Amino acid sequence: MDIKKIDSTNIENYFDNKLIINDTLKQIVKDFITFGIKIYFTEQTKYTYNNIHDELTKQINELSNNKILLSVIYQIDVSKKEIENTCNEYKNYSFAQCVAHQIIVRELKKVLTRYYFKSIK
């Protein structure tokens, strides 16, 4: 697994592993709860990129006027440039969809990084 090669175009390739998806969902929830924002995923959300993306987009839309969202994005370590690149790459995405996509990409990278370092011990 080459973590450096994970990007917005191949993220879906990692979503066939239920353990990775569950850990990614947990990481998203954990990072948002740090700011007192509860993110919920329903049972049908699990295991597919599209469902996770749709659910996260809805919740980001609800937070779009909240300044805390900027702090969450910063804490998760998603840059403005990454969001802009996603919006340029996916012209049909709204701003919230671009943010959701980059959050998923970043959180997945965190999970895969943990797996990588556990495997080399």
C-alpha positions in Angstrom: 0.0 0.0 0.0 1.6 3.3 -1.1 -0.1 6.0 0.9 1.5 8.7 -1.2 -0.5 7.5 -4.2 -3.9 7.9 -2.6 -5.6 10.9 -4.1 -9.1 12.1 -5.0 -9.2 10.0 -8.2 -8.5 6.6 -6.7 -10.0 6.8 -3.2 -12.9 4.5 -4.2 -10.4 1.7 -4.6 -9.9 1.5 -0.8 -13.6 1.3 0.0 -14.0 -2.4 -0.6 -12.5 -3.2 2.9 -15.1 -2.9 5.6 -12.5 -2.5 8.3 -11.0 0.5 6.5 -14.4 2.1 6.0 -15.4 1.6 9.6 -12.2 3.1 10.8 -12.5 6.0 8.4 -16.0 6.7 9.6 -14.8 6.6 13.2 -12.0 9.0 12.4 -14.4 11.5 10.7 -16.8 11.3 13.8 -13.8 11.7 16.2 -12.4 14.8 14.4 -15.8 16.5 14.3 -16.7 15.7 17.9 -13.6 17.5 19.0 -15.4 20.7 18.1 -18.7 19.6 19.5 -20.2 18.7 16.1 -21.9 15.3 16.0 -21.7 13.6 12.7 -24.0 10.7 12.2 -23.8 7.9 9.7 -26.8 5.6 9.2 -26.5 1.8 8.7 -27.0 2.2 4.9 -24.1 4.7 4.8 -21.5 2.1 5.6 -19.2 0.7 3.0 -19.8 2.8 0.0 -18.0 6.0 -0.9 -21.1 7.6 -2.5 -23.3 7.1 0.6 -20.6 8.4 2.9 -20.0 11.4 0.6 -23.7 12.2 0.4 -24.3 12.0 4.1 -21.2 14.1 4.9 -22.2 16.6 2.3 -25.6 17.1 3.8 -24.1 17.7 7.2 -21.5 20.1 5.9 -24.3 22.0 4.1 -26.0 22.4 7.5 -22.7 23.7 9.0 -21.8 26.0 6.0 -22.6 29.2 7.8 -20.8 28.0 11.0 -17.3 29.4 11.5 -16.4 26.2 13.4 -16.5 24.3 10.0 -13.3 26.2 9.0 -11.6 25.1 12.2 -12.7 21.5 11.7 -11.3 21.6 8.1 -8.1 23.0 9.4 -7.9 20.4 12.2 -8.5 17.5 9.8 -5.7 19.0 7.7 -7.5 19.8 4.5 -6.0 22.7 2.6 -7.9 25.4 0.7 -5.8 24.4 -2.4 -7.0 20.7 -2.1 -10.6 21.9 -1.9 -10.1 24.1 -4.9 -8.4 21.3 -6.9 -11.4 19.0 -6.1 -13.8 21.7 -7.3 -11.8 22.1 -10.5 -11.6 18.4 -11.0 -15.3 17.7 -10.2 -17.0 20.6 -11.9 -20.5 19.2 -11.0 -19.7 19.2 -7.3 -21.0 21.9 -5.0 -18.6 23.5 -2.5 -19.9 21.2 0.3 -19.4 18.1 -1.9 -15.8 19.2 -2.6 -15.1 19.7 1.1 -16.8 16.3 2.0 -14.7 14.6 -0.7 -11.4 16.0 0.7 -12.3 15.2 4.3 -12.9 11.6 3.3 -9.6 11.5 1.4 -7.7 12.9 4.3 -9.4 10.7 6.9 -8.8 7.6 4.8 -5.1 8.5 4.5 -4.9 8.8 8.3 -6.4 5.4 8.7 -4.2 3.8 6.1 -1.1 5.5 7.6 -2.0 3.9 11.0 -2.4 0.5 9.3 1.0 0.9 7.5 2.9 1.7 10.7 1.2 -1.1 12.6 2.3 -3.5 9.9 6.0 -2.6 10.0 6.4 -3.1 13.7 
